[in-house]
Amino acid sequence: MKNLLIVVLFFGLGGAAFGQTYRSKLGGEKVRAAPTPPPAVSQRGNVDGAVPDAVRGGNPLQMLNPKAPAQYGTAGQHVILDPETGKWRGIKLFEIFW
Protein backbone atom coordinates (compact mmCIF):
# COMPACT_ATOMS: atom_id res chain seq x y z
CA MET A 1 0.00 0.00 0.00
CA LYS A 2 2.84 2.28 0.86
CA ASN A 3 4.45 1.54 -2.53
CA LEU A 4 1.18 2.25 -4.34
CA LEU A 5 0.90 5.63 -2.62
CA ILE A 6 4.48 6.53 -3.62
CA VAL A 7 3.85 5.51 -7.25
CA VAL A 8 0.60 7.51 -7.43
CA LEU A 9 2.25 10.59 -5.91
CA PHE A 10 5.26 10.22 -8.21
CA PHE A 11 3.18 10.03 -11.39
CA GLY A 12 0.62 12.56 -10.15
CA LEU A 13 3.24 15.18 -9.34
CA GLY A 14 5.14 14.35 -12.52
CA GLY A 15 2.01 14.93 -14.61
CA ALA A 16 1.38 18.23 -12.85
CA ALA A 17 4.93 19.33 -13.65
CA PHE A 18 4.37 18.79 -17.38
CA GLY A 19 1.24 20.94 -17.32
CA GLN A 20 3.12 23.97 -16.07
CA THR A 21 4.27 26.75 -18.36
CA TYR A 22 7.16 29.10 -18.02
CA ARG A 23 5.11 32.21 -18.82
CA SER A 24 3.73 34.37 -16.07
CA LYS A 25 0.00 35.03 -16.30
CA LEU A 26 0.02 37.68 -13.57
CA GLY A 27 1.43 40.55 -15.60
CA GLY A 28 -0.42 39.70 -18.78
CA GLU A 29 1.10 40.27 -22.17
CA LYS A 30 2.88 43.53 -22.72
CA VAL A 31 1.46 45.68 -25.49
CA ARG A 32 4.11 46.95 -27.83
CA ALA A 33 3.68 50.37 -29.33
CA ALA A 34 3.52 50.60 -33.09
CA PRO A 35 6.79 51.83 -34.60
CA THR A 36 6.71 55.54 -35.24
CA PRO A 37 7.09 56.58 -38.86
CA PRO A 38 10.22 58.53 -39.76
CA PRO A 39 9.87 62.30 -39.70
CA ALA A 40 8.69 63.90 -42.90
CA VAL A 41 11.33 65.45 -45.12
CA SER A 42 10.99 69.17 -44.70
CA GLN A 43 12.63 70.12 -47.97
CA ARG A 44 13.82 68.05 -50.87
CA GLY A 45 16.83 69.06 -52.93
CA ASN A 46 15.77 71.39 -55.69
CA VAL A 47 16.45 69.93 -59.12
CA ASP A 48 16.93 72.21 -62.07
CA GLY A 49 18.39 71.95 -65.54
CA ALA A 50 17.31 71.40 -69.12
CA VAL A 51 15.87 67.90 -68.69
CA PRO A 52 13.70 68.59 -65.58
CA ASP A 53 12.41 71.82 -67.14
CA ALA A 54 11.53 69.93 -70.35
CA VAL A 55 9.58 67.36 -68.35
CA ARG A 56 7.79 70.00 -66.27
CA GLY A 57 7.16 72.40 -69.16
CA GLY A 58 4.87 70.19 -71.18
CA ASN A 59 6.32 70.77 -74.66
CA PRO A 60 10.10 70.17 -74.70
CA LEU A 61 10.44 71.29 -78.33
CA GLN A 62 9.55 74.84 -77.29
CA MET A 63 12.85 74.98 -75.42
CA LEU A 64 14.62 74.90 -78.80
CA ASN A 65 12.35 77.52 -80.35
CA PRO A 66 13.96 81.01 -80.20
CA LYS A 67 10.53 82.67 -80.44
CA ALA A 68 8.94 80.58 -77.68
CA PRO A 69 6.89 82.30 -74.96
CA ALA A 70 8.63 83.45 -71.79
CA GLN A 71 7.15 80.58 -69.75
CA TYR A 72 9.66 78.19 -71.35
CA GLY A 73 12.64 80.24 -70.12
CA THR A 74 15.72 81.52 -71.85
CA ALA A 75 18.81 79.78 -73.17
CA GLY A 76 20.94 81.46 -70.52
CA GLN A 77 19.26 79.50 -67.74
CA HIS A 78 20.72 76.18 -68.90
CA VAL A 79 24.11 77.22 -70.31
CA ILE A 80 27.45 77.18 -68.46
CA LEU A 81 29.44 80.31 -69.28
CA ASP A 82 33.20 80.73 -69.00
CA PRO A 83 33.78 83.69 -66.64
CA GLU A 84 36.95 84.84 -68.42
CA THR A 85 35.85 84.76 -72.05
CA GLY A 86 32.06 84.89 -71.69
CA LYS A 87 31.64 82.00 -74.14
CA TRP A 88 29.49 78.98 -73.39
CA ARG A 89 31.23 75.82 -72.17
CA GLY A 90 28.35 73.39 -71.80
CA ILE A 91 24.69 72.73 -71.06
CA LYS A 92 23.30 72.06 -67.58
CA LEU A 93 21.25 68.91 -68.10
CA PHE A 94 20.74 68.30 -64.36
CA GLU A 95 21.52 70.75 -61.58
CA ILE A 96 20.92 69.82 -57.93
CA PHE A 97 20.85 72.45 -55.18
CA TRP A 98 21.48 71.31 -51.59
PyRosetta script that sets phi, psi and omega in degrees:
from pyrosetta import init, pose_from_sequence

init()
pose = pose_from_sequence("MKNLLIVVLFFGLGGAAFGQTYRSKLGGEKVRAAPTPPPAVSQRGNVDGAVPDAVRGGNPLQMLNPKAPAQYGTAGQHVILDPETGKWRGIKLFEIFW")
pose.set_psi(1, -40.3)
pose.set_omega(1, 179.5)
pose.set_phi(2, -64.6)
pose.set_psi(2, -39.2)
pose.set_omega(2, 179.1)
pose.set_phi(3, -66.4)
pose.set_psi(3, -38.1)
pose.set_omega(3, 179.0)
pose.set_phi(4, -64.9)
pose.set_psi(4, -39.2)
pose.set_omega(4, 178.8)
pose.set_phi(5, -65.6)
pose.set_psi(5, -40.9)
pose.set_omega(5, 179.1)
pose.set_phi(6, -65.6)
pose.set_psi(6, -41.4)
pose.set_omega(6, 179.9)
pose.set_phi(7, -66.1)
pose.set_psi(7, -42.9)
pose.set_omega(7, 180.0)
pose.set_phi(8, -64.8)
pose.set_psi(8, -43.9)
pose.set_omega(8, 178.6)
pose.set_phi(9, -65.5)
pose.set_psi(9, -40.0)
pose.set_omega(9, -179.4)
pose.set_phi(10, -62.0)
pose.set_psi(10, -50.1)
pose.set_omega(10, -179.4)
pose.set_phi(11, -73.3)
pose.set_psi(11, -32.6)
pose.set_omega(11, 179.2)
pose.set_phi(12, -67.1)
pose.set_psi(12, -44.8)
pose.set_omega(12, 178.6)
pose.set_phi(13, -72.7)
pose.set_psi(13, -32.4)
pose.set_omega(13, 177.3)
pose.set_phi(14, -66.0)
pose.set_psi(14, -40.6)
pose.set_omega(14, 177.9)
pose.set_phi(15, -67.3)
pose.set_psi(15, -34.8)
pose.set_omega(15, 178.2)
pose.set_phi(16, -68.5)
pose.set_psi(16, -32.5)
pose.set_omega(16, -179.8)
pose.set_phi(17, -68.7)
pose.set_psi(17, -34.4)
pose.set_omega(17, 178.8)
pose.set_phi(18, -72.3)
pose.set_psi(18, -23.0)
pose.set_omega(18, -179.6)
pose.set_phi(19, -81.2)
pose.set_psi(19, -8.0)
pose.set_omega(19, -178.3)
pose.set_phi(20, -81.3)
pose.set_psi(20, 152.3)
pose.set_omega(20, 176.0)
pose.set_phi(21, -115.9)
pose.set_psi(21, 166.6)
pose.set_omega(21, 179.5)
pose.set_phi(22, -98.7)
pose.set_psi(22, 3.6)
pose.set_omega(22, 179.7)
pose.set_phi(23, -95.8)
pose.set_psi(23, 140.5)
pose.set_omega(23, 179.3)
pose.set_phi(24, -86.6)
pose.set_psi(24, 129.9)
pose.set_omega(24, 178.9)
pose.set_phi(25, -94.2)
pose.set_psi(25, -7.3)
pose.set_omega(25, -176.3)
pose.set_phi(26, -71.6)
pose.set_psi(26, -44.3)
pose.set_omega(26, -176.6)
pose.set_phi(27, -82.1)
pose.set_psi(27, -14.9)
pose.set_omega(27, -175.9)
pose.set_phi(28, 72.0)
pose.set_psi(28, 180.0)
pose.set_omega(28, 179.7)
pose.set_phi(29, -86.0)
pose.set_psi(29, 138.7)
pose.set_omega(29, -179.8)
pose.set_phi(30, -78.8)
pose.set_psi(30, 135.6)
pose.set_omega(30, 178.9)
pose.set_phi(31, -88.5)
pose.set_psi(31, 124.6)
pose.set_omega(31, 178.3)
pose.set_phi(32, -91.8)
pose.set_psi(32, 138.1)
pose.set_omega(32, 179.0)
pose.set_phi(33, -74.4)
pose.set_psi(33, 146.7)
pose.set_omega(33, 177.7)
pose.set_phi(34, -65.8)
pose.set_psi(34, 143.0)
pose.set_omega(34, 179.6)
pose.set_phi(35, -63.2)
pose.set_psi(35, 137.8)
pose.set_omega(35, -178.8)
pose.set_phi(36, -77.4)
pose.set_psi(36, 140.2)
pose.set_omega(36, 178.9)
pose.set_phi(37, -69.5)
pose.set_psi(37, 154.3)
pose.set_omega(37, 178.6)
pose.set_phi(38, -65.3)
pose.set_psi(38, 153.8)
pose.set_omega(38, -179.3)
pose.set_phi(39, -64.3)
pose.set_psi(39, 148.6)
pose.set_omega(39, -179.0)
pose.set_phi(40, -67.8)
pose.set_psi(40, 145.4)
pose.set_omega(40, 178.5)
pose.set_phi(41, -73.6)
pose.set_psi(41, 123.2)
pose.set_omega(41, -175.1)
pose.set_phi(42, -74.7)
pose.set_psi(42, -36.2)
pose.set_omega(42, -179.4)
pose.set_phi(43, -150.4)
pose.set_psi(43, 127.8)
pose.set_omega(43, 175.9)
pose.set_phi(44, -86.0)
pose.set_psi(44, 159.2)
pose.set_omega(44, 176.4)
pose.set_phi(45, -65.7)
pose.set_psi(45, 131.4)
pose.set_omega(45, -180.0)
pose.set_phi(46, -73.7)
pose.set_psi(46, 130.5)
pose.set_omega(46, 179.3)
pose.set_phi(47, -110.2)
pose.set_psi(47, 131.2)
pose.set_omega(47, 179.8)
pose.set_phi(48, -137.8)
pose.set_psi(48, 172.7)
pose.set_omega(48, 179.9)
pose.set_phi(49, 132.8)
pose.set_psi(49, -179.3)
pose.set_omega(49, -175.9)
pose.set_phi(50, -70.3)
pose.set_psi(50, -42.2)
pose.set_omega(50, -177.0)
pose.set_phi(51, -69.1)
pose.set_psi(51, -49.0)
pose.set_omega(51, 177.8)
pose.set_phi(52, -61.5)
pose.set_psi(52, -36.9)
pose.set_omega(52, 177.9)
pose.set_phi(53, -67.3)
pose.set_psi(53, -34.5)
pose.set_omega(53, 177.6)
pose.set_phi(54, -67.3)
pose.set_psi(54, -38.2)
pose.set_omega(54, 178.9)
pose.set_phi(55, -69.8)
pose.set_psi(55, -42.7)
pose.set_omega(55, -178.7)
pose.set_phi(56, -73.8)
pose.set_psi(56, -29.7)
pose.set_omega(56, -172.1)
pose.set_phi(57, -72.9)
pose.set_psi(57, -24.1)
pose.set_omega(57, 179.6)
pose.set_phi(58, 101.5)
pose.set_psi(58, -53.2)
pose.set_omega(58, -178.2)
pose.set_phi(59, -122.4)
pose.set_psi(59, 96.6)
pose.set_omega(59, -175.3)
pose.set_phi(60, -67.7)
pose.set_psi(60, -21.6)
pose.set_omega(60, 179.0)
pose.set_phi(61, -68.5)
pose.set_psi(61, -23.4)
pose.set_omega(61, 178.3)
pose.set_phi(62, -67.8)
pose.set_psi(62, -19.9)
pose.set_omega(62, 177.5)
pose.set_phi(63, -69.7)
pose.set_psi(63, -22.5)
pose.set_omega(63, 178.6)
pose.set_phi(64, -91.1)
pose.set_psi(64, -14.6)
pose.set_omega(64, -177.4)
pose.set_phi(65, -79.1)
pose.set_psi(65, 120.8)
pose.set_omega(65, 179.6)
pose.set_phi(66, -70.5)
pose.set_psi(66, -20.1)
pose.set_omega(66, 179.2)
pose.set_phi(67, -103.9)
pose.set_psi(67, 26.0)
pose.set_omega(67, -179.8)
pose.set_phi(68, -72.5)
pose.set_psi(68, 156.1)
pose.set_omega(68, 177.6)
pose.set_phi(69, -63.2)
pose.set_psi(69, 163.4)
pose.set_omega(69, -175.6)
pose.set_phi(70, -65.8)
pose.set_psi(70, -20.3)
pose.set_omega(70, -178.2)
pose.set_phi(71, -66.0)
pose.set_psi(71, -19.7)
pose.set_omega(71, 179.1)
pose.set_phi(72, -88.2)
pose.set_psi(72, -3.5)
pose.set_omega(72, 175.9)
pose.set_phi(73, 85.7)
pose.set_psi(73, -178.1)
pose.set_omega(73, -179.6)
pose.set_phi(74, -113.1)
pose.set_psi(74, 167.9)
pose.set_omega(74, 179.7)
pose.set_phi(75, -69.7)
pose.set_psi(75, -26.8)
pose.set_omega(75, -179.1)
pose.set_phi(76, -67.6)
pose.set_psi(76, -18.5)
pose.set_omega(76, 180.0)
pose.set_phi(77, -71.7)
pose.set_psi(77, -26.8)
pose.set_omega(77, -173.6)
pose.set_phi(78, -117.5)
pose.set_psi(78, 15.9)
pose.set_omega(78, -178.2)
pose.set_phi(79, -113.2)
pose.set_psi(79, 139.5)
pose.set_omega(79, 175.0)
pose.set_phi(80, -94.0)
pose.set_psi(80, 123.1)
pose.set_omega(80, -178.2)
pose.set_phi(81, -104.6)
pose.set_psi(81, 143.1)
pose.set_omega(81, 174.8)
pose.set_phi(82, -78.7)
pose.set_psi(82, 124.2)
pose.set_omega(82, -175.7)
pose.set_phi(83, -68.0)
pose.set_psi(83, -24.5)
pose.set_omega(83, -178.0)
pose.set_phi(84, -81.5)
pose.set_psi(84, -46.0)
pose.set_omega(84, -175.5)
pose.set_phi(85, -97.9)
pose.set_psi(85, -23.7)
pose.set_omega(85, -178.2)
pose.set_phi(86, 83.2)
pose.set_psi(86, 4.1)
pose.set_omega(86, 179.3)
pose.set_phi(87, -89.4)
pose.set_psi(87, 158.2)
pose.set_omega(87, -179.6)
pose.set_phi(88, -78.1)
pose.set_psi(88, 145.0)
pose.set_omega(88, -179.2)
pose.set_phi(89, -115.8)
pose.set_psi(89, -19.9)
pose.set_omega(89, -178.8)
pose.set_phi(90, -179.2)
pose.set_psi(90, -179.3)
pose.set_omega(90, 179.9)
pose.set_phi(91, -116.2)
pose.set_psi(91, 136.1)
pose.set_omega(91, 177.4)
pose.set_phi(92, -84.0)
pose.set_psi(92, 99.3)
pose.set_omega(92, 177.4)
pose.set_phi(93, -75.5)
pose.set_psi(93, -46.5)
pose.set_omega(93, 177.3)
pose.set_phi(94, -132.7)
pose.set_psi(94, 133.9)
pose.set_omega(94, 177.9)
pose.set_phi(95, -135.5)
pose.set_psi(95, 122.2)
pose.set_omega(95, -176.8)
pose.set_phi(96, -113.8)
pose.set_psi(96, 126.1)
pose.set_omega(96, 177.8)
pose.set_phi(97, -102.4)
pose.set_psi(97, 132.7)
pose.set_omega(97, 178.9)
pose.set_phi(98, -100.9)
pose.dump_pdb("model.pdb")
